Amino acid sequence: METINRFSRLPLGLAAIISTLSGVFAAPVDAQTAFPNPSGQAQCEANDINDSLGVVGGCVPSTATGSRVATYASGPASLPGILQALSGGQPCTATGLSNNNTLIGSCENAAGVVLGVIWLTPESTPITLSPLPALKGALTQLLSDVSSSPMAYNQDGAVVGSSTSPGGVDTAVLWPPQTGSGASMVVVSSYGDNCEAVDVNGVNVNGHPTVALNCPAGLSSGSVGKRVGKVAVNNALLGGYQLYQLPLPPAGISCTLAGINNALQIVGTCHFGGTDNPRTAYWASPTSTPQLLNAAGSARNAGRFINAGGKIAFSYQKSNGEVESGFWDPALNATTYVADLPGGSRCEAVGLGDNNTMALNCENADEQVQPAKWTATSGTVALGYLNGGETGALTAANQSGTAASVTGEDSAENEVGGEVGL
């Protein structure tokens, strides 16, 4: 279960970060490996990585003409190939890669409209993740939706995201594995409700996986602008997805979700009245009252990632306002705070593998963003840079937690993509 690049897992893009601061596993990557930029491409990035060490990303041409292209590299020693566009000369980028090697991204069509796409192989033409056709979302939907956006995927290649109407209103939808057609897509939320799918697990219930969403809280007093976490479960008797709002903790006024695993364990963040002190929340099931993280010093905190074993990566705010990361085992109610690099001041989680390894971007003693990892046995370990460069950031971790994708500058200050073992 992956949120797309959680499609970017980093809350800021690489440039902003630098300026402000289950399958067969492949052999591990021993060190950071930079991909050579494809011919004619000057600035490249790596956006996601799977357990086979395949990496997807995008590049900008070296000339003033031409469009951004989507790329795929099959492993650390390979030259990235350029994926086919939806329409000749129009831009694309690849942002997700499942363990069954479904490549996920977005392209513009001939009219310049952005649409979600999948590539079933690196050589194939992209399949459009179709927006909802007229009447598909509801009998009152008289016009077809016009654009689509992938937001998360599971390792079988199912994709969830948004279908957008001509008026800019969104509906959460699911495109089953290996298809994007309007006939096969499934409406997850009520048409036009502006719910956002944030994650999808890998266990089918009545033919489709369970989806985690954040939805508008409504128009009642105090609810305008707030969002609430819901879980969508496919119901065979009622003929489609049914949405269930997750229980609130005592004194909680709203909770949002960040991830769901195959055991239906959920991570999110709950908010409270008065001077809000948000807290990481863990639901053992969609019907259970959430367990809340008690951070040291009552620090504000938020849930980020949950792995297959129900372990959680969270972020918390120090008294000086800087954001740090931590590891929480709700079953033991045991919390570990990620140590900074020597002389550094902060670390932000990019992903959490099923092996409990956390991928990080940290600030080092030189006040540069430094890719790093954390494990319970070794603590926080710096991972170096690509090809002698001095800046870089991890962009995603694979599900197993053995490797991460990375974007950075090489020694010649070219922006390149790569991967690194964790």
RODO-2510 file (C-alpha; in nm, 4 decimals, decimal comma):
residues 422
     n   res          X          Y          Z
     1     m     0,0000     0,0000     0,0000
     2     e     0,1599     0,3173    -0,1116
     3     t     0,0492     0,6759    -0,1323
     4     i     0,1735     0,8304    -0,4483
     5     n     0,4988     0,9830    -0,3722
     6     r     0,2304     0,9225    -0,0789
     7     f     0,2320     1,0405    -0,5463
     8     s     0,4963     1,3085    -0,3492
     9     r     0,5661     1,1534    -0,0122
    10     l     0,7732     1,4595     0,0697
    11     p     0,5488     1,7419     0,1890
    12     l     0,7768     1,9754    -0,0058
    13     g     0,9551     1,9250    -0,3374
    14     l     1,3304     1,8674    -0,3425
    15     a     1,4153     2,2272    -0,4228
    16     a     1,2016     2,3520    -0,1349
    17     i     1,3551     2,1018     0,1052
    18     i     1,7074     2,2078     0,0085
    19     s     1,6227     2,5742     0,0299
    20     t     1,4543     2,5397     0,3734
    21     l     1,6668     2,3387     0,5326
    22     s     0,5987    -0,8829    -0,0413
    23     g     0,7308    -1,0350    -0,3386
    24     v     1,0724    -1,1555    -0,4502
    25     f     1,3294    -0,9092    -0,3265
    26     a     1,6199    -0,8062    -0,5472
    27     a     1,9787    -0,7994    -0,4274
    28     p     2,0399    -0,5001    -0,1993
    29     v     2,1912    -0,1753    -0,3215
    30     d     2,5225    -0,1280    -0,1400
    31     a     2,5489     0,2492    -0,1862
    32     q     2,3768     0,5378    -0,3575
    33     t     2,3620     0,4671    -0,7291
    34     a     2,2909     0,7536    -0,9701
    35     f     2,1185     0,6791    -1,2979
    36     p     2,2700     0,8364    -1,6084
    37     n     2,0266     1,0872    -1,7541
    38     p     1,8685     0,9605    -2,0766
    39     s     1,9928     1,1195    -2,3982
    40     g     1,8585     1,4715    -2,4429
    41     q     1,7432     1,5017    -2,0805
    42     a     1,9097     1,7454    -1,8401
    43     q     1,7256     1,7358    -1,5067
    44     c     1,5913     1,4051    -1,3800
    45     e     1,4250     1,2814    -1,0637
    46     a     1,3389     0,9466    -0,9073
    47     n     0,9910     0,9311    -0,7557
    48     d     0,9246     0,5747    -0,6413
    49     i     1,0871     0,2322    -0,6044
    50     n     0,9548    -0,1231    -0,5667
    51     d     1,0889    -0,4378    -0,4042
    52     s     1,2552    -0,5454    -0,7310
    53     l     1,4525    -0,2161    -0,7205
    54     g     1,2788    -0,0729    -1,0260
    55     v     1,2513     0,3056    -1,0146
    56     v     1,0156     0,5489    -1,1873
    57     g     1,0606     0,9209    -1,2289
    58     g     1,0730     1,2018    -1,4810
    59     c     1,3128     1,4251    -1,6718
    60     v     1,3176     1,7735    -1,8216
    61     p     1,4766     1,8122    -2,1684
    62     s     1,8146     1,9792    -2,2059
    63     t     1,6734     2,2204    -2,4655
    64     a     1,4131     2,4944    -2,4321
    65     t     1,1761     2,2961    -2,6508
    66     g     1,0267     1,9631    -2,5599
    67     s     0,8225     1,8355    -2,2685
    68     r     0,8874     1,6556    -1,9426
    69     v     0,9103     1,2792    -1,9928
    70     a     0,8328     0,9854    -1,7656
    71     t     1,1133     0,7360    -1,7008
    72     y     1,1707     0,3835    -1,5715
    73     a     1,4931     0,2131    -1,4639
    74     s     1,4879    -0,1614    -1,3989
    75     g     1,7628    -0,1518    -1,1361
    76     p     2,0681     0,0298    -1,0023
    77     a     2,2898    -0,0510    -1,3031
    78     s     2,0399     0,0334    -1,5753
    79     l     1,9913     0,3347    -1,8008
    80     p     1,6425     0,4794    -1,7487
    81     g     1,4153     0,4430    -2,0492
    82     i     1,1645     0,7059    -2,1569
    83     l     0,8027     0,5908    -2,1324
    84     q     0,5571     0,6590    -2,4112
    85     a     0,3408     0,9700    -2,3803
    86     l    -0,0363     0,9766    -2,3984
    87     s    -0,0121     1,2182    -2,6886
    88     g     0,3016     1,2925    -2,8924
    89     g     0,5025     1,5804    -2,7517
    90     q     0,2856     1,6242    -2,4406
    91     p     0,4385     1,6029    -2,0901
    92     c     0,4263     1,2998    -1,8612
    93     t     0,5745     1,1935    -1,5308
    94     a     0,5788     0,8593    -1,3483
    95     t     0,5118     0,8725    -0,9755
    96     g     0,4287     0,5201    -0,8573
    97     l     0,5569     0,1650    -0,9127
    98     s     0,3835    -0,1388    -0,7629
    99     n     0,5472    -0,4713    -0,6862
   100     n     0,3683    -0,6272    -0,9847
   101     n     0,5487    -0,3648    -1,1983
   102     t     0,2497    -0,1497    -1,2849
   103     l     0,3890     0,1960    -1,3604
   104     i     0,1636     0,4824    -1,2488
   105     g     0,1725     0,8493    -1,3390
   106     s     0,0089     1,1376    -1,5197
   107     c     0,0189     1,2729    -1,8756
   108     e    -0,1404     1,5549    -2,0660
   109     n    -0,3601     1,4618    -2,3604
   110     a    -0,3615     1,6447    -2,6943
   111     a    -0,5884     1,9127    -2,5466
   112     g    -0,3521     1,9748    -2,2541
   113     v    -0,5777     1,8077    -1,9936
   114     v    -0,3925     1,6156    -1,7213
   115     l    -0,5031     1,2543    -1,6852
   116     g    -0,3818     0,9701    -1,4674
   117     v    -0,2228     0,6835    -1,6602
   118     i    -0,0680     0,3413    -1,6100
   119     w     0,1904     0,1586    -1,8171
   120     l     0,1620    -0,2217    -1,7947
   121     t     0,5184    -0,2581    -1,9219
   122     p     0,7957    -0,0029    -1,9810
   123     e     0,7461    -0,0491    -2,3553
   124     s     0,3672    -0,0256    -2,3682
   125     t     0,1486     0,2692    -2,4579
   126     p    -0,0097     0,4309    -2,1514
   127     i    -0,3623     0,3380    -2,0471
   128     t    -0,5717     0,6356    -1,9398
   129     l    -0,7227     0,6251    -1,5921
   130     s    -1,0518     0,7496    -1,7257
   131     p    -1,2569     1,0181    -1,5534
   132     l    -1,6131     0,9204    -1,4691
   133     p    -1,8396     0,8995    -1,7759
   134     a    -2,1789     1,0723    -1,7604
   135     l    -2,4238     0,8971    -1,5245
   136     k    -2,1490     0,6699    -1,3857
   137     g    -2,1083     0,8682    -1,0634
   138     a    -2,4792     0,9358    -1,0133
   139     l    -2,8002     0,9606    -1,2130
   140     t    -2,7713     1,3381    -1,1739
   141     q    -2,4253     1,3405    -1,3376
   142     l    -2,5280     1,4691    -1,6807
   143     l    -2,1775     1,5516    -1,8034
   144     s    -1,8672     1,3365    -1,8105
   145     d    -1,5854     1,4305    -1,5778
   146     v    -1,2850     1,5817    -1,7512
   147     s    -0,9662     1,4856    -1,5624
   148     s    -0,8255     1,2273    -1,3230
   149     s    -0,5499     1,2129    -1,0617
   150     p    -0,3921     0,8997    -0,9090
   151     m    -0,3321     0,9327    -0,5349
   152     a    -0,2361     0,5870    -0,4053
   153     y    -0,1955     0,2264    -0,5181
   154     n    -0,1571    -0,1246    -0,3817
   155     q     0,1027    -0,3829    -0,4788
   156     d    -0,1427    -0,5609    -0,7117
   157     g    -0,1649    -0,2444    -0,9239
   158     a    -0,5060    -0,1160    -0,8130
   159     v    -0,5078     0,2642    -0,8154
   160     v    -0,7273     0,5069    -0,6220
   161     g    -0,7572     0,8752    -0,6897
   162     s    -0,9852     1,1561    -0,7981
   163     s    -1,2143     1,2093    -1,0946
   164     t    -1,2783     1,5797    -1,1507
   165     s    -1,5924     1,7350    -1,3003
   166     p    -1,5995     2,0286    -1,5460
   167     g    -1,6742     2,2478    -1,2436
   168     g    -1,3708     2,1261    -1,0500
   169     v    -1,5534     1,8973    -0,8061
   170     d    -1,3835     1,5691    -0,7113
   171     t    -1,5072     1,2153    -0,6547
   172     a    -1,2924     0,9352    -0,5115
   173     v    -1,2666     0,6399    -0,7515
   174     l    -1,0806     0,3108    -0,7908
   175     w    -0,9312     0,1750    -1,1112
   176     p    -0,8877    -0,2049    -1,0752
   177     p    -0,5510    -0,3601    -1,1666
   178     q    -0,4438    -0,3412    -1,5316
   179     t    -0,7373    -0,1316    -1,6455
   180     g    -0,8386     0,2306    -1,6583
   181     s    -1,1598     0,2248    -1,8561
   182     g    -1,4741     0,4060    -1,7527
   183     a    -1,6621     0,0773    -1,7659
   184     s    -1,4356    -0,0968    -1,5152
   185     m    -1,3664     0,1902    -1,2758
   186     v    -1,5498     0,1899    -0,9446
   187     v    -1,7022     0,4881    -0,7640
   188     v    -1,5708     0,4921    -0,4061
   189     s    -1,7311     0,8037    -0,2544
   190     s    -2,0557     0,9851    -0,3300
   191     y    -2,0412     1,1770    -0,6555
   192     g    -1,9014     1,5273    -0,6128
   193     d    -1,8370     1,5014    -0,2378
   194     n    -1,4707     1,6091    -0,2632
   195     c    -1,3479     1,3106    -0,0643
   196     e    -0,9782     1,2363    -0,1205
   197     a    -0,8448     0,8798    -0,1300
   198     v    -0,5188     0,8619     0,0660
   199     d    -0,4397     0,4883     0,0684
   200     v    -0,5671     0,1498    -0,0482
   201     n    -0,4832    -0,1907     0,0978
   202     g    -0,4176    -0,5191    -0,0800
   203     v    -0,6998    -0,7412     0,0481
   204     n    -1,0154    -0,7621    -0,1632
   205     v    -1,3544    -0,7555     0,0048
   206     n    -1,6264    -0,8638    -0,2378
   207     g    -1,3844    -0,8111    -0,5256
   208     h    -1,2249    -0,4759    -0,4355
   209     p    -0,9746    -0,3500    -0,1759
   210     t    -1,0528    -0,1222     0,1178
   211     v    -0,9803     0,2491     0,0757
   212     a    -0,8848     0,5144     0,3329
   213     l    -1,0190     0,8638     0,2629
   214     n    -1,0397     1,2126     0,4045
   215     c    -1,3701     1,3884     0,3409
   216     p    -1,5208     1,7309     0,4116
   217     a    -1,6760     1,7343     0,7586
   218     g    -1,9885     1,9190     0,6432
   219     l    -2,1452     2,2587     0,6878
   220     s    -2,2494     2,2427     1,0516
   221     s    -2,1171     2,4985     1,2991
   222     g    -1,7443     2,4528     1,3562
   223     s    -1,7079     2,1965     1,0773
   224     v    -1,6478     2,4185     0,7752
   225     g    -1,3031     2,3548     0,6351
   226     k    -1,2390     2,0461     0,8482
   227     r    -1,1890     1,6980     0,7066
   228     v    -1,2746     1,3624     0,8620
   229     g    -1,1296     1,0193     0,8072
   230     k    -1,3446     0,7490     0,6537
   231     v    -1,2943     0,3927     0,5324
   232     a    -1,4673     0,2655     0,2179
   233     v    -1,5513    -0,1077     0,2101
   234     n    -1,7021    -0,2783    -0,0921
   235     n    -2,0440    -0,4165     0,0007
   236     a    -2,1813    -0,6894    -0,2249
   237     l    -2,5372    -0,6666    -0,0883
   238     l    -2,5612    -0,2907    -0,1437
   239     g    -2,3804    -0,3062    -0,4761
   240     g    -2,0837    -0,0785    -0,4169
   241     y    -1,8581     0,0933    -0,1685
   242     q    -2,0006     0,2022     0,1665
   243     l    -1,8217     0,4735     0,3660
   244     y    -1,7785     0,4520     0,7432
   245     q    -1,6484     0,7385     0,9553
   246     l    -1,3886     0,6193     1,2030
   247     p    -1,4633     0,6559     1,5751
   248     l    -1,3247     0,9640     1,7491
   249     p    -1,1196     0,9528     2,0692
   250     p    -1,2652     1,1076     2,3856
   251     a    -1,2758     1,4886     2,3428
   252     g    -1,1712     1,4558     1,9811
   253     i    -1,3461     1,6786     1,7273
   254     s    -1,2009     1,5352     1,4028
   255     c    -0,9473     1,2837     1,2743
   256     t    -0,7803     1,2453     0,9351
   257     l    -0,6161     0,9348     0,7921
   258     a    -0,2721     0,8706     0,6436
   259     g    -0,2565     0,4960     0,5776
   260     i    -0,4196     0,1530     0,6028
   261     n    -0,2617    -0,1940     0,5892
   262     n    -0,3904    -0,5373     0,4913
   263     a    -0,4959    -0,6097     0,8502
   264     l    -0,7255    -0,3021     0,8375
   265     q    -0,5056    -0,1240     1,0915
   266     i    -0,5098     0,2511     1,0295
   267     v    -0,2880     0,5480     1,1153
   268     g    -0,3952     0,9089     1,1214
   269     t    -0,4066     1,2271     1,3275
   270     c    -0,6773     1,3468     1,5657
   271     h    -0,7582     1,7063     1,6601
   272     f    -0,9132     1,8499     1,9730
   273     g    -1,1020     2,1635     2,0753
   274     g    -0,9580     2,4756     2,2304
   275     t    -0,5843     2,5116     2,1727
   276     d    -0,5572     2,2113     1,9436
   277     n    -0,2785     1,9679     2,0285
   278     p    -0,2962     1,7117     1,7445
   279     r    -0,1952     1,3543     1,8227
   280     t    -0,1056     1,0468     1,6214
   281     a    -0,3920     0,7966     1,6225
   282     y    -0,3973     0,4203     1,5633
   283     w    -0,7139     0,2257     1,4926
   284     a    -0,6771    -0,1507     1,5409
   285     s    -0,9815    -0,1846     1,3147
   286     p    -1,2194     0,0572     1,1408
   287     t    -1,4692     0,0206     1,4282
   288     s    -1,2291     0,0538     1,7217
   289     t    -1,1705     0,3621     1,9352
   290     p    -0,8312     0,5047     1,8388
   291     q    -0,5255     0,4645     2,0565
   292     l    -0,3383     0,7955     2,0894
   293     l     0,0345     0,8560     2,1025
   294     n     0,1565     1,0324     2,4151
   295     a     0,4582     1,2283     2,2930
   296     a     0,7214     1,3497     2,5373
   297     g     0,6471     1,6970     2,6671
   298     s     0,2978     1,6808     2,5155
   299     a     0,4532     1,7701     2,1789
   300     r     0,2201     1,8151     1,8843
   301     n     0,2458     1,5080     1,6610
   302     a     0,0942     1,3469     1,3521
   303     g     0,0780     0,9952     1,2070
   304     r     0,2628     0,9496     0,8774
   305     f     0,3045     0,5817     0,7788
   306     i     0,1911     0,2364     0,8918
   307     n     0,3573    -0,0885     0,7824
   308     a     0,2279    -0,4443     0,7505
   309     g     0,3047    -0,5183     1,1161
   310     g     0,1101    -0,2182     1,2447
   311     k     0,4221    -0,0176     1,3362
   312     i     0,3971     0,3585     1,2800
   313     a     0,6244     0,6433     1,1743
   314     f     0,5127     0,9777     1,3135
   315     s     0,6301     1,3376     1,3133
   316     y     0,6384     1,5692     1,6122
   317     q     0,7177     1,9339     1,6757
   318     k     0,9917     2,0393     1,9139
   319     s     0,9613     2,3462     2,1329
   320     n     1,1696     2,5461     1,8819
   321     g     0,9201     2,4617     1,6050
   322     e     1,1396     2,2130     1,4204
   323     v     0,9785     1,8891     1,3052
   324     e     1,1336     1,5539     1,3981
   325     s     1,0353     1,1878     1,3515
   326     g     0,9619     0,8923     1,5732
   327     f     0,8709     0,5216     1,5683
   328     w     0,5696     0,3892     1,7579
   329     d     0,4640     0,0322     1,8297
   330     p     0,0995     0,0652     1,9425
   331     a     0,0778    -0,3011     2,0492
   332     l     0,3502    -0,2394     2,3103
   333     n     0,2760     0,1328     2,3402
   334     a     0,6509     0,1790     2,2942
   335     t     0,7849     0,5006     2,1400
   336     t     1,1337     0,5713     2,0045
   337     y     1,2440     0,9181     1,8949
   338     v     1,4726     0,9337     1,5916
   339     a     1,8086     1,0907     1,6791
   340     d     1,9486     1,3664     1,4569
   341     l     2,2697     1,3225     1,2614
   342     p     2,5782     1,4475     1,4509
   343     g     2,5593     1,8270     1,4551
   344     g     2,2268     1,8238     1,2702
   345     s     1,8928     1,9517     1,3841
   346     r     1,6027     1,7555     1,2329
   347     c     1,4949     1,4423     1,0448
   348     e     1,1750     1,3865     0,8482
   349     a     1,0349     1,0421     0,7623
   350     v     0,9866     0,9608     0,3935
   351     g     0,8713     0,6022     0,4373
   352     l     0,8546     0,3026     0,6728
   353     g     0,9317    -0,0473     0,5451
   354     d     0,7801    -0,3723     0,6608
   355     n     1,1222    -0,4482     0,8158
   356     n     1,0720    -0,1408     1,0428
   357     t     1,3446     0,0586     0,8640
   358     m     1,2593     0,4268     0,8330
   359     a     1,3770     0,6309     0,5326
   360     l     1,4663     0,9869     0,6320
   361     n     1,5739     1,3262     0,5096
   362     c     1,7791     1,4967     0,7789
   363     e     1,9588     1,8254     0,8178
   364     n     2,3295     1,7663     0,8777
   365     a     2,5933     1,9759     1,0531
   366     d     2,6444     2,1815     0,7346
   367     e     2,2713     2,2630     0,7289
   368     q     2,2300     2,0564     0,4107
   369     v     1,9593     1,7971     0,3519
   370     q     2,1175     1,4549     0,4039
   371     p     1,9508     1,1232     0,3082
   372     a     1,9524     0,8871     0,6048
   373     k     1,7903     0,5791     0,7535
   374     w     1,6871     0,4686     1,1005
   375     t     1,6672     0,1219     1,2523
   376     a     1,6148     0,0153     1,6102
   377     t     1,9567    -0,1515     1,6203
   378     s     2,1723     0,1099     1,4454
   379     g     1,9855     0,4348     1,5072
   380     t     2,0169     0,7163     1,2521
   381     v     2,2754     0,6541     0,9784
   382     a     2,3716     0,8978     0,6997
   383     l     2,3509     0,7554     0,3462
   384     g     2,5749     0,9920     0,1483
   385     y     2,5040     1,1633    -0,1834
   386     l     2,4848     1,0711    -0,5516
   387     n     2,8140     1,0638    -0,7462
   388     g     2,9999     1,3069    -0,5248
   389     g     2,7224     1,5628    -0,5054
   390     e     2,6414     1,7758    -0,2036
   391     t     2,2601     1,7866    -0,2042
   392     g     1,9904     1,5241    -0,2300
   393     a     1,6769     1,3824    -0,0731
   394     l     1,5030     1,0476    -0,0517
   395     t     1,1653     1,0490    -0,2235
   396     a     1,0182     0,7064    -0,1372
   397     a     1,0970     0,3747     0,0321
   398     n     0,9926     0,0390    -0,1082
   399     q     0,7440    -0,1724     0,0842
   400     s     1,0012    -0,4162     0,2177
   401     g     1,2205    -0,1335     0,3497
   402     t     1,5351    -0,2491     0,1685
   403     a     1,5856     0,0496    -0,0633
   404     a     1,4759     0,4050    -0,1396
   405     s     1,4571     0,6283    -0,4448
   406     v     1,6599     0,9486    -0,4306
   407     t     1,6863     1,2740    -0,6243
   408     g     1,9886     1,4969    -0,5940
   409     e     2,2745     1,6781    -0,7614
   410     d     2,5913     1,5049    -0,8770
   411     s     2,9405     1,6546    -0,8555
   412     a     2,8725     1,8578    -1,1736
   413     e     2,5530     1,9973    -1,0163
   414     n     2,3294     1,8061    -1,2571
   415     e     1,9983     1,6961    -1,1065
   416     v     1,9802     1,3172    -1,1288
   417     g     1,7725     1,0313    -0,9939
   418     g     1,9000     0,7196    -0,8256
   419     e     1,8463     0,4622    -0,5562
   420     v     2,0109     0,3623    -0,2313
   421     g     2,0045     0,0574    -0,0061
   422     l     1,8554     0,0949     0,3408
***
